[in-house]
Amino acid sequence: MNDDIKKRIESIVSNFLDLLKLNLCGFFIDWNQFDFSSSNKPKIVLIFDLDFINRSTKKLAYILPTISKVEKEISKVLGFKFDVGYLIRDCKSLEEQIVNESKELEEVAVPGIYHAYPLQGFFSAVFRTLQEKGINLREVFDTYFGKHLDLDTSKVSNKNFEDYLEYLLGDNSRKPIKMRNYTEYATITEFAFFIAEEFFKLKTAGLGLHYFVIDEKSNRLKTFYFFDSLMTIFVGAIEIDVKNSNKKIFQVISSAAEKKLIGLGYGTKMYLSVLENCNYLLSDEFMYPASLKVWTKSLPNYSNVWWIDENKKYKKIKPNQPLELDYDNVSQFIASTKYKKVNI
């Protein structure tokens, strides 16, 4: 797509957003990998005013419907599908120019998008943990929706309550009827934050994130669940295998941010939080473009990162320099915020 067409589209989007009279600092369009002949779509990133969001009592109740509306209406205007994401910035001091990265490294990644549902995995893990502790899930439900949201939970039958739990676990066929106030995404993700804050010891990552860990001691697995404390939402999860407990060597088994939050920088923060808990972190050996981008583009700016060739030799990735990877010889990545050399 040539620059003239892009400028015309950007002008149309700008005029459209002006008509909506949204509380925005601005927007930009990420044309990354966009191709009319493929399923790759450009992304409009809306920049919300931090001060306005802080004053809003239900942050996501404003942001997510806005995103949904823009995504739906702008696609009608332009005639093709756009994804819509968001950032939150201080409009008064917003002077930096947003620079988009030109492409993702598909050469060594598995083509496509990793379809994961970390929020469903979160509810599955915490429901099991709470029940093991003897905590009544109905009482948790009544406390949040009744006392915090002022909904009349007495009208929710036991059958609808059981269906609601199954719906949170991913069974869309069990979506309870007449419970719209309970099943909106914004409500569900804030319910997840309430559970984490109320029943688990949230740790601060110092990066605007909080997290807790569920430790499956029987098979060495740990799962880190992440939350944005400002937005009071669930962000995503990283599951790791403790390869060596003495040397604190972890390996990523799976990682995923919530779909609505992909591309907003949460992935890097999640990985850095895990790195605080270990000496070395090995990547998954099966990588998609989004996770590859974190390891090769983002993490090297905050951590020491090496790529590992088939002969188990480590080659450091230098930040802000052209990336030189032997694409046919990359087996894995390893990172450390504590050590400048690999000694495992």
N, C-alpha and C positions, 0 to 999 in steps of 0.2 A: 504494500500500500504506500503510495507516494505521500510526501509531506503536505501537499496541497489538500488532499482528501482528509488527512488527519486533522489539519487546521480547521477545515470546514466542520468536521464532526465535533471537535472541541468547542467550536463556536456555538453549535447547536446545543450541546450539553450545557454550556455556560448559560445560555439564554433560558433553557428549560429550568435549570436550578434556580435562576433568579425569579422565575414565575412562581416557584414553589415557596419562596420566602423562608428558606430554612436557616437555622442558626449555624452557619458554616463559616470557617476561616477561608475555605476555598476547596479546590479539588484538583486532582490530576488524573490522567489516563495512563495506565500501564499497558503498553502495546506489546508486552513480552510474548513472543512466539505467535502473535496473531496471524491467522491465515484464513481467508474467506473459504478456502477449499477444505478446511479441516474443522475439527470440533474445538480447536483452541479459540478462546474468546478473550477480547481485551477486558480489562478491569477498570472501572471507575472507582477511584478512592476518594471518599468524602472526608473532609477534614473538619471535625467538630470543635467548637470552642470549649476549652477545658473549664473555664469559669462558668459557662452555661450548663455544662454537664454536671459540675459539682453542685450547682443549685437545684438540679432536677432530682426529685425524690425517687423516681423510678427511671434510672438511666437507660437501661435497655428497652424499657417500654416506650421510650421516645426514639432511640437510635434504630432498633431493628425494624419497626414498622416503616420508618423513613427509608431505610435501605431497600426494603421489599417494594415500596411504592416506586422509588427511583428505578429499580431494576426492571419492574414491570412496565412502567410508562415510557422510559427512555428507549426500551427495545421496540415499542410500538412506533415511536417517533422516527427511529433510525432504520427500522426494518430488519435488524438482526440482533442477536442476543448479546447482552453485556452482563458480566458479573459486577457486583458492587461490594466494595469493602469500606472500611473506615479507619481513620486515625484520630487521636485526640491530641490537640496541641494548644498551647497558650497563644491565642490570636494576637495579643498585645505585643508579644515579643517574637512573633513568627517572622523571621527574616531570611531563614535559610532556604535555599532553592532545593527542591526535591529532585534528585537525580535517579533515574530509573536504570537498572542494570539491563543490558541489551539482550541477553539470552541466558537460558539455563543450559547446563552441561549434559546434554542428552547422550553424549557418546558413551559414557560409562554407566548410565542409569537405565533402569527398566522403564520403557516408554509408558506413559499414562499417569494416572493419579492413584495414589493409595487410598482406597475407600475404607476408612476406619470409622468407628463410632465410639470414641473414647468416653462420651458421657454415659452411654449404655453400660460400658465396662465399669465405670465408676459406681453406678447404682448397684450393679450386680455384686461388686466387691464390698461396698459399705453395708448393703442390706444383710449380706451374709455375716459380716463382722458384728453388726449391731445385734443381730439375733443370737449370735454366739455369746454376746455379753448380757443377754437377757433383756434387751431393750425392746419395748413394744413399738413396732413400726406405725401402728395406728395412732399411738400417742405422739410420735414424732410428727406425723402428718397433721394431726389436730393442732399441735402447738404452732407449727409454722403457718399453716393456712388459716387457722382460727384466730390465734392471738396476734400474729404478725401482719397478716393480710386482711384480717377482720372479715373472713368469709364464714358462712354458717355451715360448718362441716358436719353438723348433725343431719343435714339433708343428704349426705353422701352415704349410701347404703354399703353394707359390708361387701356385697357383690361388686359394686362400682369401685370400691376401694381396692379390692383384689385385682380388678381389671386395670386400675390405674397403675398399680405396681408392675404388672406385666407389660403395660404400655411403656413405662419408663425403661424397662429392660429390652425394649425393641420389638415387642409384638404389636404391630399396628392394628391387627385384627381385634385386639382387646381394648382399643381406644374407647374409654367410657363415654356414654352419651350424657348430654346435659352437664358437662364439666368443662366447658370452654375456658373458664377462668383458671383452671388448673393445668390445662394441656398446652398453653401457649409456650413457645420456646423460651421467651424471656423469663417466665415464671419458673419453668423447670430448672434452668441453669442457676437461677438465684436460690432455688430450693437446695440444689447441690451445694452451693456455698454455705448455706445455713447449716446443713448437716456436717460439713467439714469443720466449720467454726465451732459448732456446739459440741460435737462428740469426738473430735480428733485434735491432736495438738498441732496446730498449724505452725510451721516454721517460716521465717522470712528469708527470702533469697537475696534481699538487698537490691532487687532489680524490679521492684514493683509487683513481684509475685510472692505468693505464699504457697506452701506445699506440705503434704504429709506423705508418709510412706507406709504401705502395707507390705509386710515382710512374710513371704512364704518360706519359712525356715526349712521345711521338709525338702524343697527342691531348689534351694539357692536363689529363687527369684524374688525380686523386689519391684514394686510398682510405685512410681512417684506420680501423685495427682496434684495438678497445679491450678491456682486460682488467681484472678486479678482482684486484689483487695479494694482498689478504687472503684471498679465497676461491679464488685460483688458477684462475680460470675465464675463458672468453671471454664478453664482454658484448655486443658489437654492432659495427656499422660505419657510417661516413658516407662517401659518395662525393661528391666535389666537382669542379666545373669551375673552372679558373683563368680567370676572365673578364678580369682585367688583372693581369699579373705585376708590373708596376712599382708599381702602387698597391695591390697585394696585396688584390684583390677576388675573393672566392670565391663560387660559387653552389652550393647543395646540389642534387645530382642525385637522390640517394636516401639514406635513413637508416633504420636499423632496429636495435632491440635484440632479443636473443633472447626468444622468446615467453614463456618462464618468468620473465623478468626485467622484463617490461613493467609499468609502474606503480610501480616501486621507486625512481624518481629517477635512473636511469642516463642517460636521454635528455638531460636538462638538462646533466649532467656531460659527456656526449659533445660536445654543441654548444659548451660553454664551452671545451673542449679545442681544438676546431677554431678558435674565436675567438682563442685565444692565438697562432695561426699566421698570422693575417691581420689586415688593418685593418677590412675590412667583410665581412660574410657575408650573402649574399642567400638567401632561402628558395627552396625548390622552388615552382613555380607550381601544383602539383597536390597538394593537402594533405588528409590524413585527420584525423579528430578528435584522435588521439593527438599527432600532430606539431603541429597547430594549438594544442593546449593548451600545449605547450612554448613556442611562440613568443609566445603572448598572456598566459599565466599565470605560467610559471616563469622564462623568460629575463629578463623586465623587472626581476626582483628582483636580478639579478647583472650586467646589461649594459644598454646603451642600445638600445632596440628601437623601430623606427618601422614603421608600415604605410604602404604606397605605394598611392595611388589611381590611377585610370586616366589621370590627367593628369600622372603622375610627381611628385606632390607628397608630401612626407614628413610624417607626423603621428606624434608621439612617443606611445608607450604609457607611461602613468605607473603605476608599481607600486603595489599596495595601494589602487588607486582603481577605481571602476566603469569598466569598459571600454566606451568609446564608439566603435564601429566602424560605418562606413557599409557595411553588408553587401553592398550591390549594387555597391560601388565599390572593393572591396579587390582589388588585383591581385597583391600580393606583400608580404613583410616583409624588413626589413634590420636587422642588428644590429652593434654595435661595442662592444668593451670599452676601446678606445683613444681614441675620439673622441666628443664630445658633440653634434656636428653632422654631417650627411651632406654630404660633399664629394667626390662622384664624377663 
